[in-house]
């Protein structure tokens, strides 16, 4: 049955706080934003409990206390063109969704048992983003776009990120050459106060300066600022060796199906 969005969100938040990696493949503040725009359903069939959210023809969220049967009705499942599913549920619909492509991924979570020192560099330093200086927005946009990772970002778009409800000015950083002050790397992250979660998101280094430890410096500086206040530190990205060397561990297996 359809239930009130806020009632649904309250249940999802409680689940997330118990086990973030099992509940969402993205940071909670992003998930909550999507849920507010979705039609939210609750399944209560005695010992079978479930929650799912549909946003047009997209399954934004799915959780159930059992793995024997997929609880989304077949008539709704047939209409879906995009789904996000935890690995525990994917096998229930893999055959039904054979016409769609599934991409596997793992969220990344910081390992609090580690206490890494900030890497030092004689040539580069990490500085605060100057929100009063137009040049910093331009530098961030040029660095992100210049990495040729598929992102084309304008200074205006960078400014718009400040409107995010998880905006935290202390987690906007630029790496600079010490001698010239030229920005060569950017790290832009978010912090959602209600659940004390840090979302490390945009980390890019100018291609001409890659391989010199700048990315690790930005991540280490961001983590150091998060540790005193964040109960959860997660990173948007793929679970490659680089991030694991920076203190992050692979989370649960997730599938994005489209």
VENRA-V957401 format. One line per field, one symbol per residue. ss: DSSP state (H for helix, E for strand, C for the rest). phi: phi as a letter, one per 30 degrees, with the letter a starting at -180 (. if undefined). Layout:
ss: ???
phi: ???
This chain:
ss: CECCHHHHHHHHHHHHHHCHHHHCCCCHHHHHHHHCCCEEEEEEECCEEEEEEEECCEEEEEEECCCCCCCCCHHHHCCCCEEEEEHHHHCCCCCCCCCCCEEEEEEEEECCCCCCCCCCCCCEEEEECCCCCHHHHHHHHHHHHHCCCCCCCCHHHHHHHHHCCCEEEEEEEEEEECCCCCEEEEEEEEEEHHHCEEEEEEEEECHHHCCCCHHHHHHHHHHHHHHCCCCEEEECCCCCHHHHHCCEEEEEEEEEEC
phi: .dbeedddddddddddddaeddcbdbddddddddddccccbbcbbidcbababcbhcbcdbbbbdbbcbdddeeddedddcabbbdedceddbeddcddcccccabdcbddddcbddddcbdcbbcbddcdccedddddddddddddhcjccbceddedddddddcdbddccbbcbdddciddbabbbbbbceechcccdbcbbbeedbdicidedddddddedddedbcdbbbbdlcdcdedddcjccdcddbbcca
